[in-house]
């Protein structure tokens, strides 16, 4: 329903016009006998349109119109008057009237034309209001866009400049709207130079001199750039996109450009690139094999060192690690992988794997779970170290230790070792038997001077002889058994040292002494020499 206020000082015409308009069914008409009454009624309720006579007492129709427009009222206004002078019509239209209609003639045609102009004025005002609201909404949207956005018309004058542009350039909207002569460039680059918008509206041609990395997509121009003058000289990496502005007929009326600050992204990309370079260098230069695998055990990356085992990285990537593992060790590898994924705890595994020719190698695997940004485990990263040579050495050491222990436990001569304080730290089982002890453990940890020697002078003479010669060979000393009884023995002993030349103690052999008069002769029954004491250059003599 369209609400109408009709103002006229002729009551009969007021009623007739009201009846006629309301006959159409979509009008509600109020009437006022004067302009002053009309102003009071408009204060009480708004109207969609006003019809007014021209000549009325106190305030005529044009005066009423001027008063309304002075109050910023945009209500459609039709001057409906019996005066037909042309200057009145011109004055009414200049004052903001929507239409001017002269009374008179056939009533049906007159009122039909009045209704037509009334409907047209209301519709035109509705469209204008909607357009204004649309522009206001669009202005508000553009103003609050997170990307810095601005626009120019075909003359290069600035018609849009949002808040993000103000923050990016330090130039306020009110300072730049309506300005031309590359004002946008001056605000952005601190120089009056062509920008993307100028190329959109055809004001410049040599675009790639300014934007060599430009991408053209449909009617848009897209590029990335570093602009050092933004944010008060702090500078920023930005993504720029410009496109035309069109009117309802598809004609270009200007251009709009958005600038997105991508500094954080660029810095992250650069950091990632540096990290990848470091990772690549580490992967290529280390002797170990760096790998990544997903939660299913499928390799997604592996270092180039796999070439030593006959493979290329391309052959291995997307394969399951267990494919290369010796069958007996697959369960170990799978179990450790599942535990790492289930618990998020780094793992350490030793297993055997085959090279492309089927040869077996030992590997030490140090792996840790890989998490995504949500803290979810998405795989495992690790380092494979070839420990084949170490395992072989360890196996040889184990065998050597076994042989050494066997010799030590079965020899009839006594091997001993003391530390620098003279504390026994090693004695062969034959020593416990010779000295009358139940086990070696009863001797270990005891002072050699008070436990083994019959008297202190005996040890002092022994040490003096060793200091004079550097070692003693088949030197006779008197030891004592557990029960205190003396036992003559011969010893070959020397001091032993660490890799820095620091004396660690004394080591050597005791042998039951031959009869009286022995002065170093070698019995024919000592015929086999076996080097079996780790770290010692001494030859252990075993009785055959």
Secondary structure, DSSP 8 states (H G I E B T S, - for coil): -EEEEEE-S-HHHHHHHHHHHHTTSSEEEEEESSHHHHHHHHHHS--SEEEE-S--SSS-HHHHHHHHHHTT---EEEEEES---HHHHHHHHHTT-SEEEE--S-HHHHHHHHHHHHHHHHHHHHHHHHHHHHHHHHHHHHHT-SSEEEEEETT--EEEE-HHHHHHH---HHHHTT--SSHHHHHHHSS----HHHHHTTS---GGGT-TT-EEETTEEEEEEEETTHHHHT-EEEEEEEEEEE-TTS-EEEEEEEEEE-HHHHHHHHHHHHHHHHHHHHHHHSSSEEEEEETTSBEEEE-GGGGGGT--HHHHTTSBGGGGB-GGGHHHHHHHHHHHHHH---EEEEEEEE-TTS-EEEEEEEEEEEE-TTS-EEEEEEEEEE-HHHHHHHHHHHHHHHHHHHHHHH-SSEEEEEETTSBEEEE-HHHHHHHT-S-GGGTTTSBHHHHTBSSHHHHHHHHHHHHHHSEEEEEEEEEE-TTS-EEEEEEEEEEEE-TTS-EEEEEEEEEE--STT-SS---TT--EEE--STT----EEE--
